Amino acid sequence: MDKNIKKGLQIGVGVAYLALDAMNDALSKLQKDGKISKKDSEKAVRDMVKEYQTKGKKYAAQLQKQVDAALKSNQFVTKNDLKSINAQIEQLNRQIKKYMK
């Protein structure tokens, strides 16, 4: 996975964790006030985690497709391309040196 995509997902997970933590706090307060049962509170947390996991996988797949499409549509030079070009330049330099003698 591309390192930038991975960083973006890590940030998303961090934000999701903060949201989950805030939700836990809110549900705990509602439990203490008697407005929601512990069972309902736990179900809400499980549902939220499941939803974040599902959406996270979906967004990761979409983002990877977009990155792949962008890479295919643009002409980027890879490290292997540079190595190949440098090897060709070296070969040409050696040939030139032979003829220069």
JOPECOR-V365888 format. One record per run of one state. SS is the DSSP state (~ for helix, > for strand, _ for the rest). FROM is the first residue (numbers start at 1). LEN is the number of residues. If there is no record, write none. Layout:
# JOPECOR-V365888
SS,FROM,LEN / SS,FROM,LEN
This chain:
# JOPECOR-V365888
_,1,2 / ~,3,30 / _,33,5 / ~,38,36 / _,74,5 / ~,79,22 / _,101,1
